[in-house]
Amino acid sequence: MKYSLLKQEEINQKYESILTFWSLEKNKLICNCKFPNFSIAFSFLTEVAILAEKMNHHPRITNTYGNVGLEIWTHDVNGLTKLDFEFAEAVNKLLDMRRNLF
């Protein structure tokens, strides 16, 4: 499925709905979370990987001990699309289930 680049106005509007866990930097959505340990962080990332495969949208992932970083943008258009925000919303649901951990 092909997605088109969002205009800045659209980005600002969609960003309001995901900002709990995400920041907006250089046309990318960035999520940084600190979990109590590596195992819990890796468990979360396993769910993110499954989600990424289902949505066919794969974030840049970093994991150091309990620190997880996610970066998303649509490579094909080198910016943000509707798909990026859909993915961020889905990740937010995974994080909401773990809110008591960080």
TIDO-348627 format. One record per atom (N, C-alpha, C, O, CB): residue in three letters; x, y, z. Coordinates in steps of 0.05 Angstrom, whole numbers, padded with zeros to 5 digits, always signed. Glycine has a CB too. Example, Ala and Ser with C-alpha at 12.3 -4.5 7.8 and 13.67 -1.06 7.14 Angstrom:
2
ALA+00264-00114+00156 ALA+00246-00090+00156 ALA+00264-00066+00156 ALA+00285-00066+00169 ALA+00226-00089+00181 SER+00257-00045+00142 SER+00273-00021+00143 SER+00258+00001+00157 SER+00268+00023+00161 SER+00282-00012+00114 
END
This chain:
102
MET+00017-00023+00000 MET+00000+00000+00000 MET+00018+00025+00000 MET+00037+00026+00015 MET-00019+00000+00024 LYS+00011+00044-00016 LYS+00027+00068-00019 LYS+00015+00090-00002 LYS-00009+00095-00002 LYS+00029+00077-00048 TYR+00032+00103+00013 TYR+00024+00125+00030 TYR+00037+00151+00020 TYR+00059+00151+00010 TYR+00031+00120+00060 SER+00023+00173+00024 SER+00034+00199+00016 SER+00043+00215+00040 SER+00033+00211+00063 SER+00013+00215+00000 LEU+00062+00232+00036 LEU+00073+00249+00056 LEU+00052+00267+00068 LEU+00036+00280+00053 LEU+00097+00266+00044 LEU+00051+00269+00094 LEU+00032+00287+00107 LEU+00043+00316+00107 LEU+00067+00320+00108 LEU+00027+00278+00136 LYS+00024+00334+00106 LYS+00031+00363+00109 LYS+00036+00369+00138 LYS+00026+00354+00156 LYS+00009+00381+00097 GLN+00051+00390+00144 GLN+00058+00396+00171 GLN+00033+00400+00189 GLN+00033+00392+00212 GLN+00074+00422+00172 GLU+00012+00412+00178 GLU-00013+00415+00193 GLU-00025+00388+00201 GLU-00034+00385+00224 GLU-00034+00431+00176 GLU-00025+00369+00183 GLU-00034+00342+00189 GLU-00017+00328+00210 GLU-00027+00315+00227 GLU-00036+00325+00163 ILE+00009+00332+00207 ILE+00028+00320+00227 ILE+00022+00331+00255 ILE+00020+00315+00274 ILE+00057+00326+00219 ASN+00019+00357+00257 ASN+00014+00369+00283 ASN-00012+00359+00295 ASN-00013+00354+00319 ASN+00013+00400+00280 GLN-00032+00356+00279 GLN-00058+00346+00288 GLN-00056+00317+00298 GLN-00066+00310+00319 GLN-00080+00348+00266 LYS-00043+00300+00282 LYS-00041+00272+00289 LYS-00022+00268+00313 LYS-00026+00250+00329 LYS-00031+00255+00265 TYR-00002+00285+00315 TYR+00018+00283+00337 TYR+00004+00286+00364 TYR+00012+00274+00383 TYR+00040+00303+00333 GLU-00015+00304+00365 GLU-00030+00309+00391 GLU-00041+00283+00403 GLU-00042+00280+00427 GLU-00052+00329+00386 SER-00049+00264+00386 SER-00062+00239+00396 SER-00042+00218+00405 SER-00049+00199+00418 SER-00079+00227+00374 ILE-00016+00222+00400 ILE+00004+00202+00407 ILE+00026+00212+00426 ILE+00043+00196+00434 ILE+00017+00190+00383 LEU+00025+00237+00433 LEU+00048+00250+00447 LEU+00054+00239+00474 LEU+00075+00246+00485 LEU+00043+00278+00449 THR+00038+00222+00486 THR+00044+00211+00512 THR+00072+00197+00512 THR+00087+00201+00531 THR+00023+00190+00520 PHE+00078+00182+00492 PHE+00103+00167+00491 PHE+00122+00175+00469 PHE+00144+00165+00467 PHE+00097+00137+00488 TRP+00113+00194+00451 TRP+00129+00200+00427 TRP+00137+00229+00426 TRP+00123+00247+00437 TRP+00113+00193+00403 SER+00160+00234+00413 SER+00167+00261+00407 SER+00171+00263+00376 SER+00173+00242+00363 SER+00194+00269+00422 LEU+00171+00287+00366 LEU+00173+00292+00338 LEU+00200+00305+00333 LEU+00205+00327+00343 LEU+00149+00309+00327 GLU+00217+00292+00318 GLU+00244+00303+00313 GLU+00252+00297+00284 GLU+00253+00274+00275 GLU+00265+00290+00332 LYS+00258+00319+00269 LYS+00268+00317+00242 LYS+00251+00298+00225 LYS+00262+00279+00212 LYS+00297+00307+00242 ASN+00225+00302+00224 ASN+00207+00286+00208 ASN+00207+00256+00215 ASN+00202+00239+00198 ASN+00214+00289+00179 LYS+00212+00251+00240 LYS+00211+00223+00250 LYS+00196+00224+00277 LYS+00197+00243+00292 LYS+00239+00210+00253 LEU+00183+00202+00283 LEU+00171+00198+00310 LEU+00190+00182+00326 LEU+00200+00161+00317 LEU+00142+00184+00308 ILE+00196+00192+00350 ILE+00216+00179+00368 ILE+00202+00172+00394 ILE+00188+00188+00406 ILE+00240+00199+00373 CYS+00207+00147+00403 CYS+00197+00138+00428 CYS+00220+00126+00444 CYS+00235+00109+00434 CYS+00174+00116+00424 ASN+00224+00136+00469 ASN+00245+00125+00486 ASN+00232+00117+00512 ASN+00219+00133+00525 ASN+00267+00146+00491 CYS+00236+00093+00520 CYS+00225+00082+00545 CYS+00246+00068+00561 CYS+00264+00055+00550 CYS+00201+00063+00539 LYS+00244+00070+00587 LYS+00262+00057+00605 LYS+00247+00036+00620 LYS+00228+00042+00635 LYS+00277+00077+00624 PHE+00255+00011+00617 PHE+00242-00011+00631 PHE+00261-00020+00654 PHE+00285-00014+00654 PHE+00236-00035+00612 PRO+00250-00035+00673 PRO+00267-00043+00697 PRO+00291-00060+00690 PRO+00311-00059+00704 PRO+00250-00057+00716 ASN+00289-00076+00668 ASN+00311-00093+00661 ASN+00310-00101+00632 ASN+00290-00095+00618 ASN+00311-00118+00679 PHE+00330-00115+00623 PHE+00333-00123+00595 PHE+00310-00142+00587 PHE+00300-00140+00565 PHE+00360-00136+00590 SER+00303-00161+00604 SER+00283-00181+00597 SER+00256-00168+00592 SER+00243-00176+00572 SER+00280-00201+00620 ILE+00248-00149+00608 ILE+00223-00136+00604 ILE+00224-00119+00579 ILE+00204-00118+00563 ILE+00215-00118+00629 ALA+00246-00105+00575 ALA+00249-00089+00550 ALA+00248-00107+00526 ALA+00235-00100+00506 ALA+00275-00074+00551 PHE+00261-00130+00527 PHE+00262-00148+00504 PHE+00234-00160+00499 PHE+00226-00164+00476 PHE+00282-00170+00508 SER+00220-00166+00520 SER+00192-00176+00517 SER+00175-00156+00502 SER+00160-00163+00484 SER+00180-00182+00545 PHE+00177-00130+00510 PHE+00163-00109+00496 PHE+00171-00108+00467 PHE+00153-00106+00449 PHE+00168-00082+00509 LEU+00196-00110+00461 LEU+00206-00109+00434 LEU+00197-00133+00417 LEU+00193-00130+00393 LEU+00236-00107+00433 THR+00193-00155+00430 THR+00182-00178+00415 THR+00154-00172+00405 THR+00146-00178+00383 THR+00181-00203+00434 GLU+00138-00159+00422 GLU+00111-00151+00414 GLU+00112-00129+00392 GLU+00095-00129+00374 GLU+00095-00140+00438 VAL+00131-00111+00394 VAL+00134-00091+00373 VAL+00141-00104+00347 VAL+00131-00096+00326 VAL+00156-00070+00381 ALA+00159-00124+00348 ALA+00167-00138+00323 ALA+00143-00152+00310 ALA+00140-00151+00286 ALA+00188-00159+00330 ILE+00126-00164+00326 ILE+00102-00178+00315 ILE+00083-00157+00303 ILE+00073-00161+00281 ILE+00087-00193+00338 LEU+00080-00135+00317 LEU+00063-00113+00306 LEU+00075-00102+00280 LEU+00060-00097+00261 LEU+00061-00090+00327 ALA+00101-00098+00279 ALA+00114-00088+00255 ALA+00109-00107+00231 ALA+00105-00098+00209 ALA+00144-00084+00260 GLU+00111-00132+00236 GLU+00106-00152+00214 GLU+00077-00150+00205 GLU+00071-00151+00181 GLU+00113-00180+00223 LYS+00058-00149+00224 LYS+00030-00147+00217 LYS+00024-00123+00200 LYS+00009-00124+00181 LYS+00012-00148+00242 MET+00036-00100+00208 MET+00031-00075+00195 MET+00049-00070+00171 MET+00046-00051+00156 MET+00033-00052+00214 ASN+00069-00087+00168 ASN+00089-00084+00147 ASN+00102-00056+00148 ASN+00105-00042+00128 ASN+00077-00089+00119 HIS+00109-00049+00173 HIS+00122-00023+00178 HIS+00142-00027+00200 HIS+00134-00033+00223 HIS+00100-00001+00185 HIS+00167-00023+00194 HIS+00188-00032+00212 HIS+00204-00008+00223 HIS+00216+00007+00208 HIS+00207-00051+00198 PRO+00204-00005+00249 PRO+00218+00018+00261 PRO+00248+00012+00264 PRO+00257-00010+00263 PRO+00206+00025+00289 ARG+00263+00034+00268 ARG+00291+00031+00276 ARG+00289+00026+00306 ARG+00276+00041+00321 ARG+00309+00056+00269 ILE+00303+00005+00316 ILE+00301-00003+00344 ILE+00329-00002+00356 ILE+00348-00011+00345 ILE+00289-00031+00346 THR+00330+00009+00381 THR+00354+00006+00397 THR+00345-00005+00424 THR+00324+00001+00434 THR+00369+00033+00400 ASN+00363-00022+00436 ASN+00357-00033+00462 ASN+00384-00036+00477 ASN+00401-00052+00469 ASN+00342-00060+00459 THR+00386-00021+00498 THR+00410-00023+00515 THR+00400-00027+00544 THR+00388-00009+00556 THR+00428+00003+00513 TYR+00406-00051+00554 TYR+00396-00059+00580 TYR+00365-00055+00581 TYR+00351-00070+00566 TYR+00409-00043+00603 GLY+00355-00037+00596 GLY+00326-00033+00597 GLY+00316-00009+00581 GLY+00293-00002+00583 GLY+00318-00030+00625 ASN+00334+00003+00566 ASN+00326+00027+00550 ASN+00320+00019+00522 ASN+00336+00007+00508 ASN+00349+00048+00551 VAL+00296+00026+00514 VAL+00286+00020+00487 VAL+00282+00046+00471 VAL+00269+00065+00482 VAL+00260+00003+00488 GLY+00292+00047+00447 GLY+00287+00069+00430 GLY+00274+00060+00404 GLY+00283+00040+00392 GLY+00313+00084+00424 LEU+00253+00074+00395 LEU+00240+00068+00369 LEU+00240+00094+00353 LEU+00235+00115+00363 LEU+00211+00057+00374 GLU+00246+00091+00327 GLU+00244+00113+00308 GLU+00227+00103+00285 GLU+00232+00082+00274 GLU+00272+00123+00298 ILE+00207+00119+00278 ILE+00191+00111+00255 ILE+00187+00135+00236 ILE+00184+00158+00244 ILE+00163+00100+00263 TRP+00188+00128+00210 TRP+00181+00146+00188 TRP+00178+00128+00164 TRP+00187+00105+00164 TRP+00203+00168+00184 THR+00166+00138+00144 THR+00162+00122+00120 THR+00185+00127+00101 THR+00188+00149+00090 THR+00135+00128+00106 HIS+00202+00107+00097 HIS+00226+00110+00081 HIS+00220+00118+00052 HIS+00234+00133+00040 HIS+00241+00084+00081 ASP+00198+00107+00041 ASP+00191+00112+00013 ASP+00187+00141+00006 ASP+00193+00150-00016 ASP+00166+00096+00005 VAL+00177+00156+00026 VAL+00172+00185+00022 VAL+00190+00202+00038 VAL+00189+00227+00038 VAL+00143+00192+00028 ASN+00208+00189+00054 ASN+00228+00203+00071 ASN+00214+00223+00089 ASN+00223+00246+00092 ASN+00249+00217+00054 GLY+00193+00214+00102 GLY+00178+00232+00121 GLY+00155+00217+00134 GLY+00155+00192+00133 GLY+00167+00256+00106 LEU+00137+00231+00145 LEU+00115+00219+00160 LEU+00090+00216+00143 LEU+00082+00234+00128 LEU+00109+00236+00185 THR+00077+00193+00147 THR+00052+00187+00133 THR+00032+00177+00154 THR+00038+00175+00177 THR+00057+00165+00111 LYS+00008+00172+00144 LYS-00013+00162+00161 LYS-00004+00136+00175 LYS-00011+00131+00198 LYS-00039+00157+00145 LEU+00010+00119+00161 LEU+00019+00093+00171 LEU+00037+00097+00196 LEU+00035+00081+00215 LEU+00034+00078+00150 ASP+00054+00117+00196 ASP+00071+00122+00219 ASP+00055+00127+00244 ASP+00061+00117+00266 ASP+00090+00145+00214 PHE+00034+00143+00242 PHE+00018+00149+00265 PHE+00000+00125+00273 PHE-00005+00122+00297 PHE+00000+00173+00258 GLU-00008+00109+00254 GLU-00023+00085+00261 GLU-00005+00066+00277 GLU-00013+00054+00296 GLU-00033+00071+00235 PHE+00020+00064+00268 PHE+00039+00047+00282 PHE+00044+00057+00310 PHE+00045+00042+00330 PHE+00066+00045+00267 ALA+00048+00084+00313 ALA+00053+00096+00339 ALA+00030+00091+00358 ALA+00034+00085+00381 ALA+00058+00126+00336 GLU+00005+00094+00348 GLU-00018+00089+00364 GLU-00019+00060+00374 GLU-00026+00055+00397 GLU-00044+00095+00349 ALA-00012+00041+00357 ALA-00011+00013+00364 ALA+00010+00008+00386 ALA+00006-00008+00404 ALA-00006-00005+00340 VAL+00034+00020+00383 VAL+00055+00018+00403 VAL+00046+00030+00429 VAL+00051+00019+00450 VAL+00081+00031+00393 ASN+00032+00052+00428 ASN+00021+00064+00453 ASN+00004+00045+00468 ASN+00005+00044+00493 ASN+00005+00089+00446 LYS-00012+00029+00454 LYS-00029+00009+00468 LYS-00012-00012+00482 LYS-00018-00020+00504 LYS-00048-00005+00448 LEU+00010-00020+00469 LEU+00028-00039+00483 LEU+00041-00026+00507 LEU+00044-00039+00528 LEU+00050-00048+00463 LEU+00048-00001+00505 LEU+00060+00013+00527 LEU+00041+00018+00550 LEU+00048+00017+00573 LEU+00072+00039+00518 ASP+00016+00024+00543 ASP-00004+00029+00564 ASP-00008+00005+00582 ASP-00013+00007+00606 ASP-00031+00036+00551 MET-00005-00019+00570 MET-00007-00044+00586 MET+00016-00047+00606 MET+00014-00062+00625 MET-00008-00068+00568 ARG+00038-00032+00601 ARG+00062-00034+00618 ARG+00067-00009+00633 ARG+00088-00006+00645 ARG+00086-00041+00601 ARG+00048+00009+00634 ARG+00052+00035+00646 ARG+00063+00034+00674 ARG+00078+00052+00683 ARG+00026+00051+00645 ASN+00055+00014+00689 ASN+00064+00011+00717 ASN+00094+00003+00719 ASN+00105+00003+00741 ASN+00048-00010+00732 LEU+00107-00003+00697 LEU+00135-00012+00697 LEU+00155+00011+00695 LEU+00179+00007+00701 LEU+00139-00032+00675 PHE+00146+00034+00685 PHE+00166+00056+00682 PHE+00155+00082+00692 PHE+00170+00102+00691 PHE+00173+00059+00653 
END
